[in-house]
Amino acid sequence: MNQGKIWTVVNPAVGIPALLGSVTVIAILVHLALLNNTTWFKAYWQGGLKKAAITETISVG
């Protein structure tokens, strides 16, 4: 392990949850940024393309 000596300074019982917690926070922040700054992401989560495809086929037929 390249950075194995870090565990002589930081207790693994503290360091591992802190690392995993920071990864979780970053992932949530990325998702929130996508939700706030794009129009397609909300539609993606709501299944907006399926609804649009159904109404388009009904109106064409």
N, C-alpha and C positions, 0 to 999 in steps of 0.2 A: 504494500500500500504506500503510495507516494507521500501522503500527508499523515502518516500514522502517528507521528509525534504530537499531533494536536490534542490527542486524548490524554496526554500527560498534563496539559494545561486546562482543558475543558472536560468536565465530567461527562461521560457518554449519556448518563441519565438526564442531563440538561441539554447537551449539544444536539443529540439526535431529534428530540421533539422540537427544538428551536429550528433546526434545519427543515424538518418536514412542515412545521407551522409556517415558516417563511415561504416555502414553495406553494402552500395552499393559499396564502394571502396574495401572492403574485398572480396565481391562476384566477382568483376571484376578481382582482383588479383588472386583469385583461378582459374578462368577460363583461364586467361593468363598463369598461371603455368601449367595447364593441356595441353594447346595448345603447349607450348614450350617443355614439358618434356615427352610427350607420342606420340605414332604414331597412336593409334586407335581413339583419340578424333577428329582429323581433318577428318578422314574418316567417322566418325559418323556424323559430321556436313554436310559433302558432300553427304551423302547417299551411301557411298562406298560399303556397304554390298548388297544393292539392285543391283548395277551394276555387282558385282561379281556373284551373284546368277543368274542373267539373262544370263551372258556369259557362266556359267557352264552348265545351262540347254540346251542352244543352242548347245554347243560343244558335249554334251553327246548324244543328240537326233540325 
